[in-house]
Amino acid sequence: MRLAIILACGVALSACGQRADLVPPPGQSLPPAPYGADVQPDSEQLLELDPQAAPERSVELRRESEEREDDPFDLPPEG
């Protein structure tokens, strides 16, 4: 019985995928253009993230065995 419920949930969730581009409902239009914009962006442009919303990783990982610098906040436990 539990397996049947899990399979039914899996089938229901697999049917939730987007199959077409986003378009406004019939009779409605896209939101107004942002303040100062010359052209009305389409749905793809509205879904793009600006660089501040999704910054690239800028932390370089340690590639070689290096001694760590002294950490003043690395204190022994009290007790």
mmCIF file of the N, C-alpha and C atoms, coordinates in Angstrom:
data_MODEL
# 
_entry.id   MODEL 
# 
loop_
_atom_site.group_PDB 
_atom_site.id 
_atom_site.type_symbol 
_atom_site.label_atom_id 
_atom_site.label_alt_id 
_atom_site.label_comp_id 
_atom_site.label_asym_id 
_atom_site.label_entity_id 
_atom_site.label_seq_id 
_atom_site.pdbx_PDB_ins_code 
_atom_site.Cartn_x 
_atom_site.Cartn_y 
_atom_site.Cartn_z 
_atom_site.occupancy 
_atom_site.B_iso_or_equiv 
_atom_site.pdbx_formal_charge 
_atom_site.auth_seq_id 
_atom_site.auth_comp_id 
_atom_site.auth_asym_id 
_atom_site.auth_atom_id 
_atom_site.pdbx_PDB_model_num 
ATOM 1   N N  . MET A 1 1  ? 0.826  -1.189 0.000   1.00 0.00 ? 1  MET A N  1 
ATOM 2   C CA . MET A 1 1  ? 0.000  0.000  0.000   1.00 0.00 ? 1  MET A CA 1 
ATOM 3   C C  . MET A 1 1  ? 0.874  1.258  0.000   1.00 0.00 ? 1  MET A C  1 
ATOM 4   N N  . ARG A 1 2  ? 1.925  1.250  0.836   1.00 0.00 ? 2  ARG A N  1 
ATOM 5   C CA . ARG A 1 2  ? 2.812  2.409  0.918   1.00 0.00 ? 2  ARG A CA 1 
ATOM 6   C C  . ARG A 1 2  ? 3.516  2.634  -0.424  1.00 0.00 ? 2  ARG A C  1 
ATOM 7   N N  . LEU A 1 3  ? 3.907  1.546  -1.090  1.00 0.00 ? 3  LEU A N  1 
ATOM 8   C CA . LEU A 1 3  ? 4.569  1.655  -2.383  1.00 0.00 ? 3  LEU A CA 1 
ATOM 9   C C  . LEU A 1 3  ? 3.625  2.270  -3.420  1.00 0.00 ? 3  LEU A C  1 
ATOM 10  N N  . ALA A 1 4  ? 2.366  1.900  -3.377  1.00 0.00 ? 4  ALA A N  1 
ATOM 11  C CA . ALA A 1 4  ? 1.389  2.448  -4.326  1.00 0.00 ? 4  ALA A CA 1 
ATOM 12  C C  . ALA A 1 4  ? 1.216  3.952  -4.118  1.00 0.00 ? 4  ALA A C  1 
ATOM 13  N N  . ILE A 1 5  ? 1.214  4.394  -2.869  1.00 0.00 ? 5  ILE A N  1 
ATOM 14  C CA . ILE A 1 5  ? 1.074  5.826  -2.579  1.00 0.00 ? 5  ILE A CA 1 
ATOM 15  C C  . ILE A 1 5  ? 2.302  6.581  -3.075  1.00 0.00 ? 5  ILE A C  1 
ATOM 16  N N  . ILE A 1 6  ? 3.483  6.031  -2.850  1.00 0.00 ? 6  ILE A N  1 
ATOM 17  C CA . ILE A 1 6  ? 4.717  6.679  -3.302  1.00 0.00 ? 6  ILE A CA 1 
ATOM 18  C C  . ILE A 1 6  ? 4.740  6.760  -4.823  1.00 0.00 ? 6  ILE A C  1 
ATOM 19  N N  . LEU A 1 7  ? 4.359  5.685  -5.494  1.00 0.00 ? 7  LEU A N  1 
ATOM 20  C CA . LEU A 1 7  ? 4.329  5.700  -6.954  1.00 0.00 ? 7  LEU A CA 1 
ATOM 21  C C  . LEU A 1 7  ? 3.301  6.699  -7.479  1.00 0.00 ? 7  LEU A C  1 
ATOM 22  N N  . ALA A 1 8  ? 2.143  6.776  -6.841  1.00 0.00 ? 8  ALA A N  1 
ATOM 23  C CA . ALA A 1 8  ? 1.119  7.733  -7.275  1.00 0.00 ? 8  ALA A CA 1 
ATOM 24  C C  . ALA A 1 8  ? 1.612  9.167  -7.101  1.00 0.00 ? 8  ALA A C  1 
ATOM 25  N N  . CYS A 1 9  ? 2.301  9.441  -6.006  1.00 0.00 ? 9  CYS A N  1 
ATOM 26  C CA . CYS A 1 9  ? 2.862  10.782 -5.804  1.00 0.00 ? 9  CYS A CA 1 
ATOM 27  C C  . CYS A 1 9  ? 3.934  11.080 -6.843  1.00 0.00 ? 9  CYS A C  1 
ATOM 28  N N  . GLY A 1 10 ? 4.746  10.109 -7.164  1.00 0.00 ? 10 GLY A N  1 
ATOM 29  C CA . GLY A 1 10 ? 5.785  10.291 -8.176  1.00 0.00 ? 10 GLY A CA 1 
ATOM 30  C C  . GLY A 1 10 ? 5.202  10.587 -9.538  1.00 0.00 ? 10 GLY A C  1 
ATOM 31  N N  . VAL A 1 11 ? 4.154  9.872  -9.909  1.00 0.00 ? 11 VAL A N  1 
ATOM 32  C CA . VAL A 1 11 ? 3.495  10.117 -11.197 1.00 0.00 ? 11 VAL A CA 1 
ATOM 33  C C  . VAL A 1 11 ? 2.847  11.498 -11.210 1.00 0.00 ? 11 VAL A C  1 
ATOM 34  N N  . ALA A 1 12 ? 2.228  11.883 -10.111 1.00 0.00 ? 12 ALA A N  1 
ATOM 35  C CA . ALA A 1 12 ? 1.581  13.199 -10.050 1.00 0.00 ? 12 ALA A CA 1 
ATOM 36  C C  . ALA A 1 12 ? 2.621  14.312 -10.144 1.00 0.00 ? 12 ALA A C  1 
ATOM 37  N N  . LEU A 1 13 ? 3.761  14.162 -9.476  1.00 0.00 ? 13 LEU A N  1 
ATOM 38  C CA . LEU A 1 13 ? 4.796  15.191 -9.521  1.00 0.00 ? 13 LEU A CA 1 
ATOM 39  C C  . LEU A 1 13 ? 5.487  15.251 -10.878 1.00 0.00 ? 13 LEU A C  1 
ATOM 40  N N  . SER A 1 14 ? 5.599  14.113 -11.551 1.00 0.00 ? 14 SER A N  1 
ATOM 41  C CA . SER A 1 14 ? 6.262  14.125 -12.854 1.00 0.00 ? 14 SER A CA 1 
ATOM 42  C C  . SER A 1 14 ? 5.405  14.834 -13.897 1.00 0.00 ? 14 SER A C  1 
ATOM 43  N N  . ALA A 1 15 ? 4.133  14.981 -13.657 1.00 0.00 ? 15 ALA A N  1 
ATOM 44  C CA . ALA A 1 15 ? 3.240  15.663 -14.597 1.00 0.00 ? 15 ALA A CA 1 
ATOM 45  C C  . ALA A 1 15 ? 3.245  17.173 -14.396 1.00 0.00 ? 15 ALA A C  1 
ATOM 46  N N  . CYS A 1 16 ? 4.030  17.673 -13.437 1.00 0.00 ? 16 CYS A N  1 
ATOM 47  C CA . CYS A 1 16 ? 4.016  19.099 -13.134 1.00 0.00 ? 16 CYS A CA 1 
ATOM 48  C C  . CYS A 1 16 ? 5.025  19.896 -13.946 1.00 0.00 ? 16 CYS A C  1 
ATOM 49  N N  . GLY A 1 17 ? 5.789  19.266 -14.823 1.00 0.00 ? 17 GLY A N  1 
ATOM 50  C CA . GLY A 1 17 ? 6.836  19.960 -15.561 1.00 0.00 ? 17 GLY A CA 1 
ATOM 51  C C  . GLY A 1 17 ? 6.281  20.952 -16.567 1.00 0.00 ? 17 GLY A C  1 
ATOM 52  N N  . GLN A 1 18 ? 7.048  22.002 -16.827 1.00 0.00 ? 18 GLN A N  1 
ATOM 53  C CA . GLN A 1 18 ? 6.644  23.002 -17.799 1.00 0.00 ? 18 GLN A CA 1 
ATOM 54  C C  . GLN A 1 18 ? 6.892  22.449 -19.194 1.00 0.00 ? 18 GLN A C  1 
ATOM 55  N N  . ARG A 1 19 ? 5.911  22.538 -20.058 1.00 0.00 ? 19 ARG A N  1 
ATOM 56  C CA . ARG A 1 19 ? 6.027  21.985 -21.401 1.00 0.00 ? 19 ARG A CA 1 
ATOM 57  C C  . ARG A 1 19 ? 6.041  23.057 -22.480 1.00 0.00 ? 19 ARG A C  1 
ATOM 58  N N  . ALA A 1 20 ? 5.751  24.300 -22.151 1.00 0.00 ? 20 ALA A N  1 
ATOM 59  C CA . ALA A 1 20 ? 5.707  25.362 -23.155 1.00 0.00 ? 20 ALA A CA 1 
ATOM 60  C C  . ALA A 1 20 ? 6.253  26.648 -22.551 1.00 0.00 ? 20 ALA A C  1 
ATOM 61  N N  . ASP A 1 21 ? 6.539  27.604 -23.423 1.00 0.00 ? 21 ASP A N  1 
ATOM 62  C CA . ASP A 1 21 ? 7.012  28.904 -22.956 1.00 0.00 ? 21 ASP A CA 1 
ATOM 63  C C  . ASP A 1 21 ? 5.917  29.606 -22.163 1.00 0.00 ? 21 ASP A C  1 
ATOM 64  N N  . LEU A 1 22 ? 6.328  30.487 -21.264 1.00 0.00 ? 22 LEU A N  1 
ATOM 65  C CA . LEU A 1 22 ? 5.369  31.253 -20.477 1.00 0.00 ? 22 LEU A CA 1 
ATOM 66  C C  . LEU A 1 22 ? 4.755  32.350 -21.339 1.00 0.00 ? 22 LEU A C  1 
ATOM 67  N N  . VAL A 1 23 ? 3.458  32.477 -21.294 1.00 0.00 ? 23 VAL A N  1 
ATOM 68  C CA . VAL A 1 23 ? 2.741  33.545 -21.993 1.00 0.00 ? 23 VAL A CA 1 
ATOM 69  C C  . VAL A 1 23 ? 1.686  34.086 -21.039 1.00 0.00 ? 23 VAL A C  1 
ATOM 70  N N  . PRO A 1 24 ? 1.344  35.364 -21.178 1.00 0.00 ? 24 PRO A N  1 
ATOM 71  C CA . PRO A 1 24 ? 0.295  35.894 -20.299 1.00 0.00 ? 24 PRO A CA 1 
ATOM 72  C C  . PRO A 1 24 ? -1.054 35.251 -20.632 1.00 0.00 ? 24 PRO A C  1 
ATOM 73  N N  . PRO A 1 25 ? -1.957 35.192 -19.668 1.00 0.00 ? 25 PRO A N  1 
ATOM 74  C CA . PRO A 1 25 ? -3.284 34.628 -19.922 1.00 0.00 ? 25 PRO A CA 1 
ATOM 75  C C  . PRO A 1 25 ? -4.017 35.431 -20.998 1.00 0.00 ? 25 PRO A C  1 
ATOM 76  N N  . PRO A 1 26 ? -4.965 34.813 -21.688 1.00 0.00 ? 26 PRO A N  1 
ATOM 77  C CA . PRO A 1 26 ? -5.715 35.536 -22.724 1.00 0.00 ? 26 PRO A CA 1 
ATOM 78  C C  . PRO A 1 26 ? -6.390 36.782 -22.147 1.00 0.00 ? 26 PRO A C  1 
ATOM 79  N N  . GLY A 1 27 ? -6.286 37.868 -22.879 1.00 0.00 ? 27 GLY A N  1 
ATOM 80  C CA . GLY A 1 27 ? -6.905 39.115 -22.446 1.00 0.00 ? 27 GLY A CA 1 
ATOM 81  C C  . GLY A 1 27 ? -6.045 39.948 -21.519 1.00 0.00 ? 27 GLY A C  1 
ATOM 82  N N  . GLN A 1 28 ? -4.877 39.450 -21.135 1.00 0.00 ? 28 GLN A N  1 
ATOM 83  C CA . GLN A 1 28 ? -3.978 40.195 -20.248 1.00 0.00 ? 28 GLN A CA 1 
ATOM 84  C C  . GLN A 1 28 ? -2.641 40.397 -20.955 1.00 0.00 ? 28 GLN A C  1 
ATOM 85  N N  . SER A 1 29 ? -1.867 41.355 -20.465 1.00 0.00 ? 29 SER A N  1 
ATOM 86  C CA . SER A 1 29 ? -0.565 41.612 -21.054 1.00 0.00 ? 29 SER A CA 1 
ATOM 87  C C  . SER A 1 29 ? 0.517  41.424 -20.000 1.00 0.00 ? 29 SER A C  1 
ATOM 88  N N  . LEU A 1 30 ? 1.768  41.530 -20.454 1.00 0.00 ? 30 LEU A N  1 
ATOM 89  C CA . LEU A 1 30 ? 2.891  41.437 -19.522 1.00 0.00 ? 30 LEU A CA 1 
ATOM 90  C C  . LEU A 1 30 ? 2.870  42.638 -18.592 1.00 0.00 ? 30 LEU A C  1 
ATOM 91  N N  . PRO A 1 31 ? 3.555  42.585 -17.461 1.00 0.00 ? 31 PRO A N  1 
ATOM 92  C CA . PRO A 1 31 ? 3.616  43.732 -16.557 1.00 0.00 ? 31 PRO A CA 1 
ATOM 93  C C  . PRO A 1 31 ? 4.237  44.932 -17.280 1.00 0.00 ? 31 PRO A C  1 
ATOM 94  N N  . PRO A 1 32 ? 3.990  46.134 -16.799 1.00 0.00 ? 32 PRO A N  1 
ATOM 95  C CA . PRO A 1 32 ? 4.551  47.308 -17.459 1.00 0.00 ? 32 PRO A CA 1 
ATOM 96  C C  . PRO A 1 32 ? 6.080  47.274 -17.444 1.00 0.00 ? 32 PRO A C  1 
ATOM 97  N N  . ALA A 1 33 ? 6.664  47.958 -18.417 1.00 0.00 ? 33 ALA A N  1 
ATOM 98  C CA . ALA A 1 33 ? 8.120  48.006 -18.517 1.00 0.00 ? 33 ALA A CA 1 
ATOM 99  C C  . ALA A 1 33 ? 8.692  48.665 -17.268 1.00 0.00 ? 33 ALA A C  1 
ATOM 100 N N  . PRO A 1 34 ? 9.868  48.206 -16.815 1.00 0.00 ? 34 PRO A N  1 
ATOM 101 C CA . PRO A 1 34 ? 10.491 48.839 -15.646 1.00 0.00 ? 34 PRO A CA 1 
ATOM 102 C C  . PRO A 1 34 ? 10.746 50.320 -15.899 1.00 0.00 ? 34 PRO A C  1 
ATOM 103 N N  . TYR A 1 35 ? 10.806 51.080 -14.826 1.00 0.00 ? 35 TYR A N  1 
ATOM 104 C CA . TYR A 1 35 ? 11.016 52.515 -14.920 1.00 0.00 ? 35 TYR A CA 1 
ATOM 105 C C  . TYR A 1 35 ? 12.305 52.812 -15.683 1.00 0.00 ? 35 TYR A C  1 
ATOM 106 N N  . GLY A 1 36 ? 12.217 53.632 -16.693 1.00 0.00 ? 36 GLY A N  1 
ATOM 107 C CA . GLY A 1 36 ? 13.383 54.022 -17.471 1.00 0.00 ? 36 GLY A CA 1 
ATOM 108 C C  . GLY A 1 36 ? 13.697 53.090 -18.621 1.00 0.00 ? 36 GLY A C  1 
ATOM 109 N N  . ALA A 1 37 ? 12.954 52.003 -18.801 1.00 0.00 ? 37 ALA A N  1 
ATOM 110 C CA . ALA A 1 37 ? 13.216 51.078 -19.902 1.00 0.00 ? 37 ALA A CA 1 
ATOM 111 C C  . ALA A 1 37 ? 12.573 51.602 -21.180 1.00 0.00 ? 37 ALA A C  1 
ATOM 112 N N  . ASP A 1 38 ? 13.271 51.405 -22.290 1.00 0.00 ? 38 ASP A N  1 
ATOM 113 C CA . ASP A 1 38 ? 12.761 51.878 -23.570 1.00 0.00 ? 38 ASP A CA 1 
ATOM 114 C C  . ASP A 1 38 ? 11.832 50.869 -24.235 1.00 0.00 ? 38 ASP A C  1 
ATOM 115 N N  . VAL A 1 39 ? 12.070 49.582 -23.977 1.00 0.00 ? 39 VAL A N  1 
ATOM 116 C CA . VAL A 1 39 ? 11.268 48.542 -24.630 1.00 0.00 ? 39 VAL A CA 1 
ATOM 117 C C  . VAL A 1 39 ? 10.648 47.632 -23.570 1.00 0.00 ? 39 VAL A C  1 
ATOM 118 N N  . GLN A 1 40 ? 9.547  46.999 -23.940 1.00 0.00 ? 40 GLN A N  1 
ATOM 119 C CA . GLN A 1 40 ? 8.869  46.049 -23.055 1.00 0.00 ? 40 GLN A CA 1 
ATOM 120 C C  . GLN A 1 40 ? 9.605  44.715 -23.119 1.00 0.00 ? 40 GLN A C  1 
ATOM 121 N N  . PRO A 1 41 ? 10.162 44.197 -22.003 1.00 0.00 ? 41 PRO A N  1 
ATOM 122 C CA . PRO A 1 41 ? 10.845 42.898 -22.053 1.00 0.00 ? 41 PRO A CA 1 
ATOM 123 C C  . PRO A 1 41 ? 9.840  41.767 -22.233 1.00 0.00 ? 41 PRO A C  1 
ATOM 124 N N  . ASP A 1 42 ? 10.282 40.685 -22.915 1.00 0.00 ? 42 ASP A N  1 
ATOM 125 C CA . ASP A 1 42 ? 9.411  39.525 -23.067 1.00 0.00 ? 42 ASP A CA 1 
ATOM 126 C C  . ASP A 1 42 ? 9.585  38.599 -21.861 1.00 0.00 ? 42 ASP A C  1 
ATOM 127 N N  . SER A 1 43 ? 8.887  37.481 -21.864 1.00 0.00 ? 43 SER A N  1 
ATOM 128 C CA . SER A 1 43 ? 8.894  36.604 -20.693 1.00 0.00 ? 43 SER A CA 1 
ATOM 129 C C  . SER A 1 43 ? 10.285 36.030 -20.431 1.00 0.00 ? 43 SER A C  1 
ATOM 130 N N  . GLU A 1 44 ? 11.051 35.706 -21.461 1.00 0.00 ? 44 GLU A N  1 
ATOM 131 C CA . GLU A 1 44 ? 12.392 35.173 -21.254 1.00 0.00 ? 44 GLU A CA 1 
ATOM 132 C C  . GLU A 1 44 ? 13.303 36.205 -20.593 1.00 0.00 ? 44 GLU A C  1 
ATOM 133 N N  . GLN A 1 45 ? 13.211 37.456 -21.025 1.00 0.00 ? 45 GLN A N  1 
ATOM 134 C CA . GLN A 1 45 ? 14.031 38.504 -20.436 1.00 0.00 ? 45 GLN A CA 1 
ATOM 135 C C  . GLN A 1 45 ? 13.628 38.780 -18.993 1.00 0.00 ? 45 GLN A C  1 
ATOM 136 N N  . LEU A 1 46 ? 12.343 38.671 -18.679 1.00 0.00 ? 46 LEU A N  1 
ATOM 137 C CA . LEU A 1 46 ? 11.891 38.896 -17.311 1.00 0.00 ? 46 LEU A CA 1 
ATOM 138 C C  . LEU A 1 46 ? 12.363 37.793 -16.365 1.00 0.00 ? 46 LEU A C  1 
ATOM 139 N N  . LEU A 1 47 ? 12.591 36.585 -16.894 1.00 0.00 ? 47 LEU A N  1 
ATOM 140 C CA . LEU A 1 47 ? 13.014 35.468 -16.054 1.00 0.00 ? 47 LEU A CA 1 
ATOM 141 C C  . LEU A 1 47 ? 14.518 35.401 -15.862 1.00 0.00 ? 47 LEU A C  1 
ATOM 142 N N  . GLU A 1 48 ? 15.292 36.177 -16.620 1.00 0.00 ? 48 GLU A N  1 
ATOM 143 C CA . GLU A 1 48 ? 16.745 36.172 -16.466 1.00 0.00 ? 48 GLU A CA 1 
ATOM 144 C C  . GLU A 1 48 ? 17.129 36.848 -15.152 1.00 0.00 ? 48 GLU A C  1 
ATOM 145 N N  . LEU A 1 49 ? 18.139 36.286 -14.486 1.00 0.00 ? 49 LEU A N  1 
ATOM 146 C CA . LEU A 1 49 ? 18.625 36.874 -13.247 1.00 0.00 ? 49 LEU A CA 1 
ATOM 147 C C  . LEU A 1 49 ? 19.739 37.864 -13.563 1.00 0.00 ? 49 LEU A C  1 
ATOM 148 N N  . ASP A 1 50 ? 19.753 38.965 -12.847 1.00 0.00 ? 50 ASP A N  1 
ATOM 149 C CA . ASP A 1 50 ? 20.862 39.896 -13.025 1.00 0.00 ? 50 ASP A CA 1 
ATOM 150 C C  . ASP A 1 50 ? 22.075 39.355 -12.270 1.00 0.00 ? 50 ASP A C  1 
ATOM 151 N N  . PRO A 1 51 ? 23.281 39.816 -12.588 1.00 0.00 ? 51 PRO A N  1 
ATOM 152 C CA . PRO A 1 51 ? 24.487 39.253 -11.968 1.00 0.00 ? 51 PRO A CA 1 
ATOM 153 C C  . PRO A 1 51 ? 24.515 39.348 -10.448 1.00 0.00 ? 51 PRO A C  1 
ATOM 154 N N  . GLN A 1 52 ? 23.879 40.349 -9.861  1.00 0.00 ? 52 GLN A N  1 
ATOM 155 C CA . GLN A 1 52 ? 23.885 40.445 -8.403  1.00 0.00 ? 52 GLN A CA 1 
ATOM 156 C C  . GLN A 1 52 ? 22.981 39.396 -7.767  1.00 0.00 ? 52 GLN A C  1 
ATOM 157 N N  . ALA A 1 53 ? 21.949 38.944 -8.475  1.00 0.00 ? 53 ALA A N  1 
ATOM 158 C CA . ALA A 1 53 ? 21.046 37.940 -7.923  1.00 0.00 ? 53 ALA A CA 1 
ATOM 159 C C  . ALA A 1 53 ? 21.675 36.554 -7.957  1.00 0.00 ? 53 ALA A C  1 
ATOM 160 N N  . ALA A 1 54 ? 22.561 36.302 -8.918  1.00 0.00 ? 54 ALA A N  1 
ATOM 161 C CA . ALA A 1 54 ? 23.220 35.003 -9.028  1.00 0.00 ? 54 ALA A CA 1 
ATOM 162 C C  . ALA A 1 54 ? 24.694 35.223 -9.343  1.00 0.00 ? 54 ALA A C  1 
ATOM 163 N N  . PRO A 1 55 ? 25.481 35.667 -8.362  1.00 0.00 ? 55 PRO A N  1 
ATOM 164 C CA . PRO A 1 55 ? 26.890 35.952 -8.636  1.00 0.00 ? 55 PRO A CA 1 
ATOM 165 C C  . PRO A 1 55 ? 27.674 34.675 -8.903  1.00 0.00 ? 55 PRO A C  1 
ATOM 166 N N  . GLU A 1 56 ? 28.740 34.834 -9.675  1.00 0.00 ? 56 GLU A N  1 
ATOM 167 C CA . GLU A 1 56 ? 29.614 33.698 -9.922  1.00 0.00 ? 56 GLU A CA 1 
ATOM 168 C C  . GLU A 1 56 ? 30.480 33.455 -8.688  1.00 0.00 ? 56 GLU A C  1 
ATOM 169 N N  . ARG A 1 57 ? 30.930 32.247 -8.535  1.00 0.00 ? 57 ARG A N  1 
ATOM 170 C CA . ARG A 1 57 ? 31.771 31.918 -7.388  1.00 0.00 ? 57 ARG A CA 1 
ATOM 171 C C  . ARG A 1 57 ? 33.129 32.565 -7.579  1.00 0.00 ? 57 ARG A C  1 
ATOM 172 N N  . SER A 1 58 ? 33.563 33.304 -6.589  1.00 0.00 ? 58 SER A N  1 
ATOM 173 C CA . SER A 1 58 ? 34.841 33.986 -6.696  1.00 0.00 ? 58 SER A CA 1 
ATOM 174 C C  . SER A 1 58 ? 35.854 33.502 -5.670  1.00 0.00 ? 58 SER A C  1 
ATOM 175 N N  . VAL A 1 59 ? 35.503 32.477 -4.931  1.00 0.00 ? 59 VAL A N  1 
ATOM 176 C CA . VAL A 1 59 ? 36.396 31.956 -3.899  1.00 0.00 ? 59 VAL A CA 1 
ATOM 177 C C  . VAL A 1 59 ? 37.266 30.872 -4.519  1.00 0.00 ? 59 VAL A C  1 
ATOM 178 N N  . GLU A 1 60 ? 38.563 31.075 -4.474  1.00 0.00 ? 60 GLU A N  1 
ATOM 179 C CA . GLU A 1 60 ? 39.454 30.063 -5.017  1.00 0.00 ? 60 GLU A CA 1 
ATOM 180 C C  . GLU A 1 60 ? 39.729 29.032 -3.929  1.00 0.00 ? 60 GLU A C  1 
ATOM 181 N N  . LEU A 1 61 ? 39.520 27.786 -4.260  1.00 0.00 ? 61 LEU A N  1 
ATOM 182 C CA . LEU A 1 61 ? 39.731 26.717 -3.293  1.00 0.00 ? 61 LEU A CA 1 
ATOM 183 C C  . LEU A 1 61 ? 41.221 26.451 -3.125  1.00 0.00 ? 61 LEU A C  1 
ATOM 184 N N  . ARG A 1 62 ? 41.572 25.936 -1.989  1.00 0.00 ? 62 ARG A N  1 
ATOM 185 C CA . ARG A 1 62 ? 42.975 25.586 -1.757  1.00 0.00 ? 62 ARG A CA 1 
ATOM 186 C C  . ARG A 1 62 ? 43.297 24.344 -2.578  1.00 0.00 ? 62 ARG A C  1 
ATOM 187 N N  . ARG A 1 63 ? 44.370 24.430 -3.342  1.00 0.00 ? 63 ARG A N  1 
ATOM 188 C CA . ARG A 1 63 ? 44.717 23.312 -4.209  1.00 0.00 ? 63 ARG A CA 1 
ATOM 189 C C  . ARG A 1 63 ? 45.890 22.513 -3.668  1.00 0.00 ? 63 ARG A C  1 
ATOM 190 N N  . GLU A 1 64 ? 46.649 23.109 -2.808  1.00 0.00 ? 64 GLU A N  1 
ATOM 191 C CA . GLU A 1 64 ? 47.800 22.412 -2.238  1.00 0.00 ? 64 GLU A CA 1 
ATOM 192 C C  . GLU A 1 64 ? 47.648 22.393 -0.725  1.00 0.00 ? 64 GLU A C  1 
ATOM 193 N N  . SER A 1 65 ? 48.380 21.522 -0.118  1.00 0.00 ? 65 SER A N  1 
ATOM 194 C CA . SER A 1 65 ? 48.355 21.460 1.331   1.00 0.00 ? 65 SER A CA 1 
ATOM 195 C C  . SER A 1 65 ? 49.072 22.692 1.883   1.00 0.00 ? 65 SER A C  1 
ATOM 196 N N  . GLU A 1 66 ? 48.349 23.533 2.566   1.00 0.00 ? 66 GLU A N  1 
ATOM 197 C CA . GLU A 1 66 ? 48.913 24.761 3.109   1.00 0.00 ? 66 GLU A CA 1 
ATOM 198 C C  . GLU A 1 66 ? 48.625 24.830 4.603   1.00 0.00 ? 66 GLU A C  1 
ATOM 199 N N  . GLU A 1 67 ? 49.503 25.457 5.312   1.00 0.00 ? 67 GLU A N  1 
ATOM 200 C CA . GLU A 1 67 ? 49.262 25.695 6.724   1.00 0.00 ? 67 GLU A CA 1 
ATOM 201 C C  . GLU A 1 67 ? 48.216 26.792 6.854   1.00 0.00 ? 67 GLU A C  1 
ATOM 202 N N  . ARG A 1 68 ? 47.259 26.584 7.722   1.00 0.00 ? 68 ARG A N  1 
ATOM 203 C CA . ARG A 1 68 ? 46.239 27.606 7.934   1.00 0.00 ? 68 ARG A CA 1 
ATOM 204 C C  . ARG A 1 68 ? 46.788 28.721 8.812   1.00 0.00 ? 68 ARG A C  1 
ATOM 205 N N  . GLU A 1 69 ? 46.289 29.920 8.555   1.00 0.00 ? 69 GLU A N  1 
ATOM 206 C CA . GLU A 1 69 ? 46.687 31.049 9.378   1.00 0.00 ? 69 GLU A CA 1 
ATOM 207 C C  . GLU A 1 69 ? 46.037 30.928 10.753  1.00 0.00 ? 69 GLU A C  1 
ATOM 208 N N  . ASP A 1 70 ? 46.622 31.588 11.738  1.00 0.00 ? 70 ASP A N  1 
ATOM 209 C CA . ASP A 1 70 ? 46.089 31.553 13.086  1.00 0.00 ? 70 ASP A CA 1 
ATOM 210 C C  . ASP A 1 70 ? 44.708 32.203 13.102  1.00 0.00 ? 70 ASP A C  1 
ATOM 211 N N  . ASP A 1 71 ? 43.735 31.512 13.673  1.00 0.00 ? 71 ASP A N  1 
ATOM 212 C CA . ASP A 1 71 ? 42.367 32.013 13.744  1.00 0.00 ? 71 ASP A CA 1 
ATOM 213 C C  . ASP A 1 71 ? 42.103 32.477 15.177  1.00 0.00 ? 71 ASP A C  1 
ATOM 214 N N  . PRO A 1 72 ? 41.908 33.784 15.400  1.00 0.00 ? 72 PRO A N  1 
ATOM 215 C CA . PRO A 1 72 ? 41.704 34.265 16.770  1.00 0.00 ? 72 PRO A CA 1 
ATOM 216 C C  . PRO A 1 72 ? 40.371 33.806 17.369  1.00 0.00 ? 72 PRO A C  1 
ATOM 217 N N  . PHE A 1 73 ? 39.438 33.330 16.546  1.00 0.00 ? 73 PHE A N  1 
ATOM 218 C CA . PHE A 1 73 ? 38.141 32.886 17.055  1.00 0.00 ? 73 PHE A CA 1 
ATOM 219 C C  . PHE A 1 73 ? 38.092 31.384 17.302  1.00 0.00 ? 73 PHE A C  1 
ATOM 220 N N  . ASP A 1 74 ? 39.162 30.673 16.998  1.00 0.00 ? 74 ASP A N  1 
ATOM 221 C CA . ASP A 1 74 ? 39.215 29.228 17.224  1.00 0.00 ? 74 ASP A CA 1 
ATOM 222 C C  . ASP A 1 74 ? 39.653 28.986 18.671  1.00 0.00 ? 74 ASP A C  1 
ATOM 223 N N  . LEU A 1 75 ? 38.696 29.031 19.584  1.00 0.00 ? 75 LEU A N  1 
ATOM 224 C CA . LEU A 1 75 ? 38.982 28.900 21.010  1.00 0.00 ? 75 LEU A CA 1 
ATOM 225 C C  . LEU A 1 75 ? 38.636 27.504 21.488  1.00 0.00 ? 75 LEU A C  1 
ATOM 226 N N  . PRO A 1 76 ? 39.350 27.004 22.487  1.00 0.00 ? 76 PRO A N  1 
ATOM 227 C CA . PRO A 1 76 ? 38.992 25.682 23.021  1.00 0.00 ? 76 PRO A CA 1 
ATOM 228 C C  . PRO A 1 76 ? 37.631 25.742 23.736  1.00 0.00 ? 76 PRO A C  1 
ATOM 229 N N  . PRO A 1 77 ? 36.932 24.624 23.806  1.00 0.00 ? 77 PRO A N  1 
ATOM 230 C CA . PRO A 1 77 ? 35.641 24.618 24.496  1.00 0.00 ? 77 PRO A CA 1 
ATOM 231 C C  . PRO A 1 77 ? 35.815 24.908 25.994  1.00 0.00 ? 77 PRO A C  1 
ATOM 232 N N  . GLU A 1 78 ? 34.811 25.580 26.542  1.00 0.00 ? 78 GLU A N  1 
ATOM 233 C CA . GLU A 1 78 ? 34.841 25.864 27.979  1.00 0.00 ? 78 GLU A CA 1 
ATOM 234 C C  . GLU A 1 78 ? 34.363 24.635 28.748  1.00 0.00 ? 78 GLU A C  1 
ATOM 235 N N  . GLY A 1 79 ? 34.871 24.483 29.897  1.00 0.00 ? 79 GLY A N  1 
ATOM 236 C CA . GLY A 1 79 ? 34.296 23.402 30.683  1.00 0.00 ? 79 GLY A CA 1 
ATOM 237 C C  . GLY A 1 79 ? 35.263 22.715 31.480  1.00 0.00 ? 79 GLY A C  1 
# 
